[in-house]
């Protein structure tokens, strides 16, 4: 049950990461501050859903869900995306989301593809 819940949250997070990945380059190219806000919100939603996926996976495994390499990379990407979404507007570094959002997306894909596989 927890594996299905984790997968559902991760798929939703990946969809939000795709939206953020599309919005950040549009923000940089078009220089529309509103696009930067939407991209940051999409990244925050994605990181929150990613956290819920990791939490549900941990409940299902009954262990820390970041002890294997792929899990650790997924956790790192989620934490980095969450911290970036919180601090980027204040630090005025939103353009760095062009690199961070695809990275978080790829780590989420790796986590989804390797779900349930042993190290």
C-alpha positions as CSV (number, residue, x, y, z in Angstrom):
1,X,0.0,0.0,0.0
2,X,2.7,2.5,1.0
3,X,4.6,1.7,-2.2
4,X,1.6,2.7,-4.3
5,X,1.1,5.9,-2.3
6,X,4.7,6.7,-2.7
7,X,4.6,6.1,-6.4
8,X,1.5,8.3,-6.8
9,X,3.1,11.2,-4.9
10,X,6.4,10.8,-6.9
11,X,4.5,10.9,-10.2
12,X,2.7,14.1,-9.1
13,X,6.0,15.5,-8.0
14,X,7.6,14.7,-11.4
15,X,4.7,16.5,-13.2
16,X,5.3,19.5,-11.0
17,X,9.1,19.3,-11.7
18,X,8.3,19.3,-15.4
19,X,6.2,22.4,-15.1
20,X,9.0,24.1,-13.1
21,X,11.6,23.0,-15.7
22,X,9.5,24.6,-18.4
23,X,8.8,27.8,-16.5
24,X,12.3,28.7,-15.4
25,X,13.8,29.0,-18.9
26,X,10.7,31.0,-20.0
27,X,11.3,33.3,-17.0
28,X,15.0,33.8,-17.9
29,X,14.3,34.3,-21.6
30,X,11.2,36.5,-21.4
31,X,12.3,38.3,-18.2
32,X,8.8,38.2,-16.7
33,X,8.9,38.3,-12.9
34,X,5.5,36.6,-12.7
35,X,6.9,33.5,-14.5
36,X,9.6,33.3,-11.9
37,X,7.0,33.3,-9.2
38,X,5.0,30.6,-10.9
39,X,8.2,28.5,-11.4
40,X,9.1,28.9,-7.7
41,X,5.7,27.8,-6.7
42,X,5.8,24.8,-9.0
43,X,9.2,23.9,-7.6
44,X,7.9,24.2,-4.0
45,X,4.9,22.0,-4.8
46,X,7.1,19.5,-6.5
47,X,9.5,19.4,-3.5
48,X,6.6,19.0,-1.1
49,X,5.1,16.1,-3.1
50,X,8.6,14.6,-3.4
51,X,9.0,14.8,0.4
52,X,5.6,13.0,0.8
53,X,6.8,10.3,-1.6
54,X,10.0,9.8,0.3
55,X,8.1,9.7,3.7
56,X,5.6,7.2,2.4
57,X,8.4,5.0,1.0
58,X,10.1,5.1,4.4
59,X,6.8,4.0,6.1
60,X,6.5,1.1,3.7
61,X,10.2,0.0,4.0
62,X,10.2,0.6,7.8
63,X,13.6,2.1,7.5
64,X,15.2,5.4,6.6
65,X,14.4,5.9,2.9
66,X,17.8,7.3,2.0
67,X,20.2,4.5,2.8
68,X,20.8,3.4,-0.8
69,X,22.5,5.6,-3.3
70,X,19.5,6.3,-5.5
71,X,17.4,7.1,-2.5
72,X,20.0,9.4,-1.1
73,X,20.3,11.3,-4.4
74,X,16.5,11.6,-4.5
75,X,16.4,12.9,-1.0
76,X,19.3,15.3,-1.8
77,X,17.5,16.6,-4.9
78,X,14.2,17.1,-2.9
79,X,16.0,19.0,-0.1
80,X,17.9,21.1,-2.6
81,X,14.7,22.0,-4.5
82,X,12.9,22.8,-1.3
83,X,15.6,25.1,0.0
84,X,16.0,26.7,-3.3
85,X,12.3,27.4,-3.6
86,X,12.3,29.0,-0.2
87,X,15.5,31.1,-0.6
88,X,15.7,32.0,-4.3
89,X,13.2,34.9,-4.3
90,X,14.9,36.6,-1.3
91,X,18.4,36.1,-2.7
92,X,17.4,37.0,-6.2
93,X,18.9,33.8,-7.7
94,X,15.8,32.4,-9.4
95,X,17.5,32.0,-12.7
96,X,19.5,29.2,-11.2
97,X,16.3,27.2,-11.3
98,X,17.1,26.5,-15.0
99,X,19.7,24.0,-13.7
100,X,18.1,22.9,-10.5
101,X,14.6,22.0,-11.6
102,X,15.8,19.5,-14.3
103,X,18.3,18.0,-11.9
104,X,15.6,17.4,-9.3
105,X,13.4,16.0,-12.0
106,X,16.1,13.5,-13.2
107,X,16.8,12.4,-9.7
108,X,13.0,11.8,-9.2
109,X,12.9,9.7,-12.4
110,X,15.9,7.7,-11.2
111,X,14.1,7.1,-7.9
112,X,10.9,6.1,-9.7
113,X,12.7,3.7,-12.1
114,X,14.7,2.1,-9.4
115,X,11.8,1.8,-6.9
116,X,11.8,-1.6,-5.2
117,X,15.2,-2.7,-6.6
118,X,17.9,-3.9,-4.3
119,X,21.3,-2.1,-4.2
